[in-house]
Structures are given as structure tokens and as C-alpha cells.
Amino acid sequence: MGMGKALCLFVCLGAVFSQPPTKPNIVVVMLDDVGYNDVGWNNPHIKTPNLDKMAREGVTLNNSYSQPVCSPSRAALLTGRYPHNVNMDGAATFGPTIPDGLDLKYWILPQKLKELGYTTHAIGKWHLGFCDWKYTPTERGFDTFFGFYLGANDYFTHRTTIGKDGFDGLDLRFNKTLVTDKDGVYDTNMWSDRAVEIIKNHDKNAPFFVYVAYNGIHGPLRAPQDAIAKYPKISNGNRRTVGAMMSVIDEGVANITKALTDSGIMDNTFFLFLSDNGGQYGSGNNYPLRGAKSTFFEGGMRTPAFVSGGLLKKKGYTHNGLFHIADWTPTILSLAGGDVTGENLDGIDMTKTVLEGANSSRDEIIHFLSQRNLPDSPPVRQQGVIRQGDWKLIEGHVGHDLDDWYQDPFDLEGQAGATRWRRGLGGKNKDKLNKTPKVPKVRTTRAPKPAKVTKVPGTTVDKVRPSGSREYVTYLFNIKDDPYERTDLSAQYPELVQRLQNRLRELHKTYPNLKKYQESELSNPDNWGGAWSPGWCTAENSVTEPVIG
């Protein structure tokens, strides 16, 4: 072989072996308590220009559903299963004194991605259990973790105080090491900076999965003063701070996407943005949807979401198909070249839907399945919330007694009670919910006029808080025709109610016998050097028996 040919072979082989990985990088940005009306593309008062641009140029998911509270949503996201199928109550969280965590017998997304050659990184809020080290991120498939274990902490001190006894401790870790030198540094900026650092320093020969779980806009509501100063026209203090918190997140995401672009890998990156549940009453906002966080109305579970990145073959539009947060595990694994056949997941592979604009493959969502004790019911009474096609049945309790419609106080400026939360029915906003919304440069700030409510048999819409949090109810809504859930149709369609009830009863036959725990004072940070720390329980990898009923 001549020297020229040998040199050519050497150079060509070198080019082949130095090519970047074909598997896409995955970035998932999860926000906390961010409701439908807390993002700029749905609410012009919230300044999120970078997120707005990504949503507009990517694919906005107009019917994206999470669970009504934090831990169940995070479990569904990372397992691809409904919470009740990983032995969790779909409306309860892993509190700081609960000796439990996400069941170890279920693999989670980073573990599968590592098998496919990915490096995996978790940033921000965990909230899937911490009493045993085995429940924590670096023992569940993440190569690195920079964040906190509990459901909330102070954004500047990184401490959490809970309970009547005032248990107080630091909650900030890098991997398993307590971080003590970040007092005064804003959480959101730390999470964004960490994501940028990972992207800039990643191994070019391996794809990465970066899970950025911002705790914004979960309470306690805190933001840098310069960010708050950007909202001088909002007189409601909580909403002004929420706007500031969203603006800081927006800037952080812009830094993350810039790092992807500067590294030349945006075209080979799949970017997902979503929220773990609806907005919290009094801070977040879900208008014109009904309800709030912790409820099974649309405002508690239907959240802003979009996908972005160079992998999208069709972009710049809004997809109105159904998505559930559990769908992202099989979708991401499919994008990464994995195979979840035979895994018995509740999530559905939506790869063609998000990349090519195909119809959603989902026609049913089991929003909630539970058996709880209620004051006005037998010791155990089955409950559930199910969506099939356009129809949604709520059977049992609706969550907290927040089943009203709450306008953004800024829309009420100049009216009596402008700084307070008020009930309102905006008829014009129905178009925004069921049609592809545009994101114009300037939008009106006038509040929509209240819609006239027509009472029909069985409706409860004319009552301010008709159900309360513990009353057993049966509601039927047509979400396509009635996205506000103004009219209960259960009396008009008894056969449909019966069919959906039968479906829930079938599911209840395999409902797990959930473990019951007493809160433990062993978690008190005073027992662990002033920090919230693992070590006060023993993780169980137990198989639970189904309750037949």
C-alpha cells in the first residue's frame, strides 16, 4: 500500500471514530407549581420571552397533564407509570418526616439511559424520598446530583423548616456531600449554572441526559430584587414575586439553550419543558381553567408544556392531542434507541407525535385511583378520576376546596378587590384552550367579561365551593366543549357515567395495598448535624398485594 493510500485510510478511519454520538442529548426542564396562566404565551403579564420563543418555534403541547401534586408527577415522569402503579397515592407527597420513597423495585429513566450509554445528571428538586440513601438520586441511576431532597426550601438560605416543633435544617447536596458555602445564592441561578457547566464540559463521545427540576415557583415565594423590579405595575405582592421568579427561570433556560448552541449540539438535542402540577392558589394562576394545585379539576393537572430542539421535523405549531407526564419515559427511551416492549408501562411512546406531528396515541388518562377513608363514607371507598376521549369523570373527592375560577389579580386592576384573588368566568378564553393559540407581540391586558352561566340539571357551577375537599361527588364533564368544567353532565348521561365507573372498578381490582406510615421524628435535622439527611429508615423492596374490591 502506498503512503498516500495509507495516510488516506488513517485520516478516514480517524474521521469515522471521532464522529459525535448519533444518539440525541436529552434535556428535561421541570417547573414546580407553574400553572396554565403563569407563562408568557398564555399570560402577557408574565415576562418569559425566551420560553415564549421556544414554545412558538417548537411544539406547544396544549393538552399536557401531570398529577395534581409534586411527588406523584415526578414518579410518573421518571418511571413511565401512573403513581398508583408504583405503590403511591396519586395525590400525596413524600413529606420530610415520612419514612418512605419511590419503590425500589421499579427502575427509573436514568438507569435505562445509562444502559444505553448516556451520562445522567439531576439538578434541583428531588422529592422522591430520602430517608434511606437508596432512595436518593445517585443510587437511582444519576451520575451526579446537585440539589435538595425535600419538597421545598428557602431559595437563598437553602434551609427548610417544618412542623409545629420547627424542625429546621440545611438541604443542599452535591452528590451525597452537604454543600455549606452557598448561603445567599439564589436556587434558580445555581440550577441553571450547573446545567450550563455540564453541557460545556460533557464528554463529546457520549450523549447526556440532564434533568433540571427547578423549584420555582413553589413557595416560599422569593426572588432577587432586580427581578422583582421588572414588575412595577403588578400590585399583588405574590403575583409580582411569581413574575420575577418566572423571569429568572426564563433567563436560566436561555443560558442553557445558549450553551447547547455554542457547543454545536442543539441540532442533536431533544428539549422538554413542563410543570409538575397546576398553580398554587394565592400565588400561581390557572385561569381560565377551574381549580388549582391539589385538585382534580383542569387547573390542578393541565399544565404548560412544549418540546423543542433540532430533532423536530415539524415545528412552529400547537399540538392539541392528549399527553400524560408518564408518556415521557417511553418517548425518551425510544429517542435514545431503547426498547420498552414488555415493560408494562402506562406511558405511551409519543416519538412520532412530537417529532412529526402525528396524532396522539393516547385516548385515556387515569388521573387518579385511590381508596381512602372519608367522614361520610364506609371505612374504604373507591375513588378515581378518568379521562376517555373528550369525557372526564371525577368520582370521590375533588381535592382541596379550590374548585372555583380565579383570575390573575392584575386583570382586575382598577376594580374593587384588585389585589385579591377573585372568581371569574372568561368566555373569550375558551377559544385559547381549544384552538391553536398565537403568540403576538402585544396582547390586551383587559380581563375577559364574565360568561353567562346556564344552570342545567346536576350542575354545581353556581356555587362558590360546592364540594369541599372531603365530600364524595360524581362529576362528568365534556372537556372539549366545556374546558372550564362549568357544567356537570352526570345526570344527563347516566350510561356514560356507568361505563366510566365500571372502568375504574376494574382498575381497582389490582389497586395495591399501600404501605401506611407514621411520621417519624428521627428525620429531625438536629439528629444529623443540622441537615436533612438520609439514614433514619431502611428502604424496603417489597411486593405489595392487590386489594380486590
N, C-alpha and C positions, 0 to 999 in steps of 0.2 A: 504493500500500500504506500502510495506517495505521501510525502509530508503534507502536501496541500489537502489531500483527502483525509488524512488523519486529523489534521487541525480542524477541518470542517466537521468531522464526526464528533470531535471533542466539544466544539462550540455548540453544535446542535443538541447533543446529549445534555450539555450543561444548561441549555435553554429550557429543555423539557423538564429537567429535575428542579429548576429554580422557579417554575411557574407557581403562582399563588394558588391556594386551595380553591377548588371549584365549589365546595360546599359553602353556602352563604353564611355570613355572620348574622347573628340574631340579637336584636336589642329590644327589650320589653320595658316600657315605662308605665308603671302602675301608680296612679294617683290615689289619694286617700280622702274619701268623703266628698269628692268632686261631683256635683250634680249636673243635671242636664243644662241648667241655666248659669253654670259657673265658668263657661268657656266663651271666648270671644266670638266664635262663629255662631253661637246661639244667643249671645247677650252682648250688645255693643258697649256696655259699661265696663266689661272686663277686658283689660288690655293684654291680649296674648297674640301679638301679630305673628310670631314665628310658628306657634301651634296652628293658628288660623291658616297660614300659608301651607303648612304641611298637610292639613286636612283638606284644603281646597285642591291641592295638586296631587294628593294621593287618593285614597278611597275612604270617604266618611261612612261609618257604619251606623245607620240611623236606627237600627233595632238591635242594639248590643245590650245584653243583660248580664248582670252579676248577681250575687246574693245580696240580701239586704244589710249585711254587716261584714266586718273585716275578715276574721279568720276563715269562715266558710268560703269566701270568694278566693282567698289565697290558696286554700286547699284545692278547690276546683281548678284553678289556673294551673297548678303545678302537678296535679295527678290526672287531670282529664276525666275526673269522676264527679258526680254530684256529691255534696257533703254527706248525705245520708248513706251513701255507698262507701264512704271511708270512715264509718262509725262516728260521724259528727252530727250534731244538731245544726241544721242549716241556718239557724238564726241566733246562734250563741257563739261566744268567742272564748279563746284561751286566756283567761284572766291571769294576773300576776301571782295569784295565790292558788291557782288550780294545778294540782299535780298530774298533768296530762299533756299530751302533744299529738301532732298528726301521727296516726297509727303507723308504726314502723314496718308493717307487713306490706305496705304499698310503696312501690318505687315512685320517685318524683322526677320531673322533667330533666334536671341537670344530670342525674345518674344515667339516664338513657343517652343524653347528648355526649357524655364522657365516653361511653362505649362507641360512639360514632366519631371520636377523635377531637371533640370540642374541649376548649378550656372554658371554665364556667365561673361566673363571678356574681355574687349577690351584694347589693348595696341598699342601705336604708332599713326600712321596717321589715321585721320577720313575722312575728305574731302567729307562729305555728307551734308554740310550746318551747320551753327552755328549762324545765325543772331537772331534766337529765341531759347531759351533753349529747346523748344520742339523738335528741330532737333538734339540735341546732344545725345551722346551715352547712358548716364544713364537715359534718358527719352525715350529711344527706345529699352529697354529690357536688357541692360547690367547692371549687379550688380555693377561693378566697371569699371573705365576708368583711364588709365594713359597714356597721350599722348598729341597730339596737334590737333587743329581743321582744320587748313588750309592745302593747298596742298604741302607746303614746308616750311622748316625753317632752320636756321643755326644749324648745328649738335652740336656745342659747346655752343653757347650763347642762343639758343632756341628762337631767335628773327626772325621776318620776316619783311622785308622792301619791299614795292611795290609801283608802280606808279610813275608818274613824280613828284608828290608832296612829295614822300618819306615817305608815311605812314609807321611808324615803331612801333613794339610792341612785347612784350613777348607773346609767345604762348605755354604754358606748363601747364597742369592741372592734378590734381589727383581728380577724380570725377568732381566736379564743382569748386574746390578750386585752385586758381592760385599757382603754385609752383615757388618759387623765389630763392631757395638755390642750384640749380644745374648748375650754370654757370661754364663752363669748363668741365663738364661731358659729354662724347660722347653719343649722342642719342642711337645708336645701342646697346651699352652696357647697358643703362638704360632699354631698352625694354626687352632685354634678361634676365637681372637680375629680372625684375618684373615677367616675366613668370615663372622663377625658383622659386621665392618666392611663387607664387600662387600654384604651383604644390606641393611644400614641405609642405604647410600649409593648403591644401584643406581638407574639411570635407570628411572623408573616407566613409561616408554613402550616399554621393550624387555625381553623375557624374558631370564633369565640361566641359565647352566649353571655350577654350582660343583662342582668335583671336589676333595674333601678326602681326601687319601691319607695318613692317619695312619701313622707308622712304628711305633706301639705295636701289638703287644707284642714286636716284633723286638728282638733283642739289639743292643747291650749293655743288660741289664736295669737301668733307672734309673727312679726315681720320687721325687717330693717326699716329705720325711719325714712331713709331716702326713697324706699319703695312705697311706703305709705303716703309720702308727699306727692306721689303721682296721681292721687285720687282726691283732690281737694273738694270736688263737687259732691262727693258722697258723704252725707251727714251721719248715716248709720255707722257707728263705730265698728261693729263686727263686719259689715259688708266692705267697709273701707280696708280693713285689715285683710279680709279674704282676697280682695282685688290685688292688694300688694303681694300676698303670698303666691297668687297665680302668676303675677308678673315675674317674680323671682324664678319660679319654675320654668316659665317661658324662656327666660334668658339662659337658664341652665340647659334646657333642651337644645337651644340654639348653639350653645358651646359644644354639646355632644355631637350634633349633626355636622358642625364645622370640623371637628376632629375626624369624623368619618370621611368627610370630603377631602380634607387636607392629606389624609393618609391614603387617598385614592381607592377607598373600598366602599364608598356609598353605593356604587352600582351593584355590588355583591352583598348588600345588607338588606335584611328584612326588618322593618321597624314597626313595632306595635305600640299604640298608646291607648290606655283605657283606665277606668276608675273601679275601685273595689265595691262601691255601692253609691246610692244617691246622696245628696247633700243633707247634712245635719240641720234640723230645724233651728233657726236662730242665727245660723252662720252661712252654710251652703244654701243653694236655692235650686229648685227643680221645676219651677213654673215654666210652662203651664201644666205640667204633669201633676197628678194628685199625690199627696203624701210626701214622705221624707224618709231618710235613713231609718232602718229598723222596721219599716212597714212593707207589706207585700203589694202595695199599690205601685204604679209605674214609677212614681217619683223615688221610690226606695230602691229600685232594681235596674231601671233603664238608664244607662249612663253614656256619656260622650265617649266615642272611640273612633280611631282611624288606623289605617295601615299606610305605610309609606316606604320609599326606597326604590332602588334600581331594578328590583326583580319584578315589579308590577308591569304587566303587559298592557293592561287597561287602567287608566287612572284619570283623575280630574272629574270625578262624579260621586254621587251618593248611592250606596247600596242599601236597599230597604228590606233585604231578607233577614230572617231571624239568625242571631248568633247568641250562643251562651258562652260564658267565660271558660267552661270546660273544653270548648272546641279548640282552644289554642295549643294544648299539649299534642293531640294527634296532628294538627296542622303544622306545627313547628317541626315535629319529628319527621313528617313527610317531606318538608322542605330540606331537612338535613340528610335525607336519604335513608331514614329509618323505616321500620315496618312494625305497626302495632296490631297486625292481624292476630286475632285470638286473645287480645289483652282485655276484652270485655269492658271497654271504656264507654262512658256516657257521652264524651265529646265526639264530635264528627270532624273528619278531615275536610277542611274548607279551602284546600290549596287552590283548586280551580276557581272557586268563588272569589277569593281575594286577589289572585293573580290575573285571572282572565275575565272576571265579571260574570261568571256563570251564576245561575240561580242558587240560592242557599239550599243545602240538602236537609236542613232542619225544618220539621213541621211541628215538633213538640218540645216543650221545655217543662221539666218537673222542677218548678221553682222552689218547692218546699215539701218536705214529708216529715211528719213528726207524730209522736204520741205523747201528750202532755196532760198533766193534771190541771183542771180548771175548776173554779169555785162552783160553777153552775152545771157541772157535768159529772159523769161517773169517774172513778179513780183514773181510768185511762180512756182517752177519747182520741180517735184518729183525726189528724188534720193534714191538709195538703193544699198546695196551690199549683195548678196545672194550666199550661197554655197549649192548645191544639189549634193550629191554623190561626184564625182571627179571634178565637174564643178563649177566654180566661175564666177559670173557676177558682174562687177563694173559699175554702171550706175550713172553718175553725176561727182562730183569732187573726186579726189583720196586722198585728204588731203593736207598736205603741199607739196611743190615741192621737195620731197625727194624720188623720185621713181627710184633710182639707186641701185647699189650693192656696198657696202662699206666694204672693207677688214679691218681687225684688223691691225692697223699700225705696230704692232710687226711682222706680217708676211711679212712685206715689208722692214725689217731692212737690211741695206746694199744696198738698191736701192735708186734711186733718189726720194726725197719726202717721205722718210721713216717715218718721224714724222707727216706727214699729212694724212688726210683721202683720199683714192683713190678708184676709181671704179674698180671692178674686177669681173670676171665670173669664178668660180672654178668648172670645170666639175666633178672632182672627188668627190666633196662634195654631189652630188646628191644621191649617194648611202647611205650616212649618213642620209638623210632626209626620205627615203622611206623604209629603211631596219632597222632591229633591230641592233642598234649600240652597239659595245663592249666598255668597258672602260678599256683599257690596262694600265699597269703601266707606260709605256713610249710610247709617240706618237711623230710623226715627227712634227717639227716646220716649215717645209718648206711651203711656200704658194703654193696652187694649181695653175697649169698653166691655163691661161685664156682659156675658151672654145670657140670654133669657133661658131659664131652666123650665122645661115642661115636665111636670110630675106624671109618672106612669105607675101602674100597679107594681109594687115591690121596690120602687126606687127609694133611696135614702139620701139623695144628694142635697135635699133642702135642710138637712140637719147639720149643725156645725161639726159635731163629733158624734156621729150616730152609733158607733160600735164600741168605742173604748178599746183598751188593749187586751182585755181578757174575756170579752163576750164571744160566744160561739155563733158564727154567722155563716150564711151561704150567699155569695155574690156571684153573679155571672155578667161578664162584660164582653162586648164585641170591640176589641181594641182597634181594629181598622176603622170602624165607623165612629167609635167613641174613645179616642185615645186619652181623653180626660178621665175616663171611668165615672161619668156623671150619672149613668142610668143603669141600675141593676135590672137585668132581664131574666132573673131566675124564675119569676112567676110566669113569664110568657113562654119559656122554653123548658118545661119540666123534663121532657125526654132527653134533651141535650144535657141538662144538669145530671140526670141519672147516668147517662153514658160516661160522663167525665168522673162522676163519683165512683162508678164501677172500675174505671181505670185506676183511680187512686187506691181502691180497696185491694186490687190485685197487687199493686206495688207494696202495700202494707204487709202482705203475706211474707215478704222477705226483709221487712224492716229490722235492722239489727237491734239487739238489746243493748242499748248504750250504757257504758260504764257511768256510774254515779260517784261523784267525789265530794268530799267535804273540803272547803278551803283550808289551806294549811299556813300556819304562822311560821313554818320553817323557812318560807321564802323571804322573810324579813331581812332586808339588806344588812341590818345590824349583825346578823349571824354570818355575814360573808364579807366583812371588811368594808362595809358601806356601799356595796354594789349589788345590783340584781344579778344573781349568779346561778348557774346550774349546780346540781349536787344534792338537792333536797328531795328527790324522788327517784324511783327506779322505773325506767321505761319498760313497758310490757309489750310483747309482740304476740298478743293473744288473739285467738279466733273467737269471735262472738257468735252466739246462737241467734237465729232469727226469731222474731215474735210472730206467731201465727194468729191472725185475727180477721 
